[in-house]
Structures are given as C-alpha cells and as structure tokens.
C-alpha cells in the first residue's frame, strides 16, 4: 500500500492504552493508517525522519475568541505598557499615525489593557479626550469584560443623552458626580460594539486567516470559538458564513467548533415530540449542535452568566477582597436565565455557561442538572466555562453529573497574583482548579480564553503542572514536598489539551489521541512534554491537520495550502 506520508524516527506519544508509544506513524487520506510494524511493506509518497523529535496529538483549545483576537492584531498593543504615561504615549503615537492618513473617522483601537499594570488606575477620560479629540476610541481590557473609551464615542453611542439607562447586565461607569469615567462594563460594551458592527465577511475572514496561522505555529489543530453571531462577543449575524468562506478559500488553518450565543437563538416551533412541547429557542431549519463536519461545525450555545474576576464583576457568595460589600453580579435575573436556557435545551442545544464566581457556578449547576434530569442528554457534553472560583461541593457536583469544565491554567502565570489578591487566602485554593477536578472524576478541558491569555499551549501545560504565578507563588498552595495541591502530572496536562478537550467538545471518537482510523492531527515537538524540565521551553517544530502541514520549521518541509480545507465541492 502506498501511503501519503510516513513519519519515522520519532518519540510518538499516542495517549492510547494498547500502544502508548511508537516510533513511526503512517497517514492516508487525512487519517492515521498505522504505526511501526503495521507499516511493514508500505511505501509512501513522502517519508520524513524526525531524528528523535516527539509527536503528540494535535492541541485543542476548547475555549477561545479567534475573530476577536484576529481583529485586534492590528490594534495598539497595551499589555506591555507600565504606568499610564507610557500608555498615553502609545495612544498619542497611534493618533498621530491616523491623523497622517487623513481619515478623521478611523477608530483608534487598543487591546490588552490591565489596570494592575498601572497601579490599579484606569486612564483619565479627560486625557483620552485630549489625545483623540473627536476620533472614536475603543480600548479592550485584558479580561474582555471591560472597555475604555472617550467622550466622543460615548456621545455617538447615546450614553450622554438625557434619560440614558444602562443595558441589563452592564454599566457605563460614572464618578460621584454622575459623569462617565470612560469605563464600560460587561453587556454595556455592546453600545460601543454596535457602532462597529457588523464586521464584513472579508474582515472576519482576514482575522481568521491571521489568527489560525498563528494557531498552527502553537500546535493548535482544533479550537472552540466561545461565542459568535450576537451579543457583545459576536461580530456579525452572518459569522458562520465567514467561517465557511475562510474554509472554502484555504484561510482557516485549524478545525473549528462554533458556539452561537444565546442571543443568536430565537423562538422556533415544531412537532411536540421533537421540542418537548412544540417550541423552544433555536435556529431555523432545525440546525443545531453538531451540524457540520470534522472541519467546521456548530457547538453548544454560549451563555454569559457573570462577569470577570479581574474586573470584580464575577458573581461570588463572599465579598471580593478590597471591595467591601461587593460581590459582582449576574448579567441577568435568575428567572430569565431559567426560561431562556431551558428553552434552548428543549430545542436540542447543549449549553456552555460562562460562570466564573461561585454564585454563578451555583446557578449554572442548577440549570444544567435540571435540564439533564428533565430532558435527558443532548448531542454534546454540557459545559461550565471557566469554573473560576469553584467550591469543593461544586467540583463534586459537576463531576457527578458529567458536566465538562474549562478552567484556564494559562491565567495563572500572568494573572494569578492579581486573582489571589481579589479572593484572599481562604478562597485561593478554589481558583482555576486542576487536581481536585481530576480526582473527583470530572472532565477538564484545556483552553486559553485567548486573548485574555496567550494560546501558548506548552506554557499552559507547564502552568497546570507547577501553578506558578509571575512572582513564583504557587497558586492554591503546595504540599510539604513542594508539589502544588492543584497541580497535574505532565501527562494529565497533555491530556487536558488533547484527549480531555476532545471529550469535552464531543469529538473524542475522531481526535485527541493517536490511533489507527483517527484524524491525523499531530504536533511535532523538540522534546517530550512528559520528561521535560520545562514544558514551556519546548519548540513546536511542525503541526499537521488531517495529515497536511499547517506549520513547519523542519528542514525541507513547508506549510501546505489546502485550497478547500476539506470543504465539499
């Protein structure tokens, strides 16, 4: 038999029990044909000797924001600014550049702002007005749950009009005199986004092309886009069409599962037997989770329940440290969540509930368990996104009911000290747990929440193992032998971004481990993550999706362009 590709001379980690290791792997028609002795007598159109490099299953980012990040790649990068004067200088330089282009209506965009880098301070709106004048301004907070803008933009959005009321689930923050500070929280960001929406198909496709090219360089072969089509996180009501176009034109360089936001669904009707009563919230034509193929498909419906930990808007049961009498908030009332989420579940949609604070997690667990008990299982696992401040009883309950969770270990390094300060020592051990979830039998999926943190999966794996913040503190504490209480083993950290992420996205039969018949999604690393002193220091030498190289630094091997990305003719 002539195969398409054989990789030889590798340390192949399959994560499969029957054959945990191999040295050669054969690929045919985008799938794994076999290993080692199974390849005896086979030839291949192409054979590559990897000279001892490690091969692992392709990395899966189970929760990220690809279009948002891709669009923001051309924005002013604020994450490295330290002190507001440095930030103002970056904005002044960008304003001067835009002035030089002669386009008075062009927006000034910035991304990656973190108030912690500026002594806890936010930019002064008067200074922003002096820098920008009448030019619209949109600066994204690193959490994604706050934005900073100027007076001109607030006026365009109607926030200065008499009688303006904050949207449900958000706020235009004002000072003691009632004047806007320029900070816009949570769902209120939509008043700014609405001035930019909808993005054109070509703008979204360009963003996807740029973003997923970078995904390939990180070894990412699949991702779940956590919110499309509506709400403050969506970019166009036709966002799926943009993904389809990116795929057809060879500009989608990883497999994509798309989560429509709850706001994108509407009332649909059908036979009573099909919708548990004849009606529910869904999409026309009966489209639902799982629709599509292994390259591009719909996932669960995304529901925002609370805000962010960094912005102290996550809904918690005890006050945030340094914020007396403040416990964040739900983004809508509980009765509305119960009605809308149940209606979507009745229509066949699995649910992915953004819940960071333990109060939000309480409601998320109640909703998922209630829906599962009343209506049974839906096509894909139900999920709680972030699971950021999870009490021990919540960990046990999620595991007992088979609810997948996606805590982000990637937050621990750059943001861990900030998060620990907000919750205090008594709750620090609840932050973005690992070991306790695994020991409870829970399903933990690795993810980045890009652009809140970067999507360097190797760094994310190392964070699962050592849980060290940027100051060297072990988040959640350590045992007497120095082992982090919530730390994972290197193999578990690898499984979080492969086998477990595949299971959490309902795709474990097709990917997540290396076995004959599965999709040939692979990462070639400079060494084994199971034996590395520092997983983050490993290099991604190559990435393959369906047996094609989407990224390569190997001698004589270049990334390949599939003009259809496997799309049907």
C-alpha positions, 0 to 999 in steps of 0.5 A: 500500500502506498501511503501519503506520508510516513513519519519515522524516527520519532518519540510518538506519544499516542495517549492510547492504552494498547500502544502508548508509544511508537516510533513511526506513524503512517497517514492516508487520506487525512487519517492515521493508517498505522504505526511501526510494524503495521507499516511493514511493506508500505511505501509512501509518497513522502517519508520524513525522519524526525531524528528523535523529535516527539509527536503528540496529538494535535492541541485543542483549545476548547475555549477561545475568541479567534475573530476577536483576537484576529481583529485586534492584531492590528490594534495598539498593543497595551499589555506591555505598557507600565504606568499610564504615561507610557500608555498615553504615549502609545495612544498619542503615537497611534493618533498621530499615525491616523491623523497622517492618513487623513481619515478623521473617522478611523477608530483608534483601537487598543487591546490588552489593557490591565489596570494592575499594570498601572497601579490599579488606575484606569486612564483619565477620560479627560486625557483620552479626550485630549489625545483623540479629540473627536476620533472614536476610541475603543480600548479592550481590557485584558479580561474582555469584560471591560472597555475604555473609551472617550467622550466622543464615542460615548456621545455617538453611542447615546450614553450622554443623552438625557434619560440614558439607562444602562443595558441589563447586565452592564454599566457605563461607569460614572464618578460621584458626580454622575459623569462617565469615567470612560469605563464600560462594563460587561453587556454595556460594551455592546453600545460601543460594539454596535457602532462597529458592527457588523464586521464584513465577511472579508474582515472576519475572514482576514482575522481568521486567516491571521489568527489560525496561522498563528494557531498552527505555529502553537500546535493548535489543530482544533479550537472552540470559538466561545461565542459568535453571531450576537451579543457583545462577543459576536461580530456579525449575524452572518459569522458562520458564513465567514467561517465557511468562506475562510474554509472554502478559500484555504484561510482557516488553518485549524478545525473549528467548533462554533458556539452561537450565543444565546442571543443568536437563538430565537423562538422556533416551533415544531412537532411536540415530540421533537421540542418537548412541547412544540417550541423552544429557542433555536435556529431555523431549519432545525440546525443545531449542535453538531451540524457540520463536519470534522472541519467546521461545525456548530457547538453548544450555545454560549451563555454569559452568566457573570462577569470577570474576576479581574474586573470584580464583576464575577458573581461570588457568595463572599465579598471580593477582597478590597471591595467591601460589600461587593460581590459582582453580579449576574448579567441577568435575573435568575428567572430569565436565565431559567426560561431562556436556557431551558428553552434552548435545551428543549430545542436540542442545544447543549449549553456552555455557561460562562460562570466564573464566581461561585454564585454563578457556578451555583446557578449554572449547576442548577440549570444544567442538572435540571435540564439533564434530569428533565430532558435527558442528554443532548448531542454534546457534553454540557459545559461550565466555562471557566469554573473560576472560583469553584467550591469543593461541593461544586467540583463534586457536583459537576463531576457527578453529573458529567458536566465538562469544565474549562478552567484556564491554567494559562491565567495563572502565570500572568494573572494569578497574583492579581486573582489571589489578591481579589479572593484572599487566602481562604478562597485561593485554593478554589481558583482555576482548579486542576487536581481536585477536578481530576480526582473527583472524576470530572472532565477538564478541558484545556483552553486559553480564553485567548486573548485574555491569555496567550494560546501558548499551549506548552506554557499552559501545560507547564502552568497546570503542572507547577501553578506558578504565578509571575512572582513564583507563588504557587497558586492554591498552595503546595504540599510539604514536598513542594508539589502544588495541591492543584497541580497535574502530572505532565501527562494529565496536562497533555491530556487536558489539551488533547484527549480531555478537550476532545471529550469535552467538545464531543469529538473524542471518537475522531481526535485527541489521541493517536490511533489507527482510523483517527484524524491525523492531527499531530504536533511535532515537538523538540522534546517530550512534554512528559520528561521535560524540565520545562514544558514551556521551553519546548519548540513546536517544530511542525503541526499537521491537520488531517495529515497536511502541514499547517506549520513547519520549521523542519528542514525541507518541509513547508506549510501546505495550502489546502485550497478547500480545507476539506470543504465539499465541492 
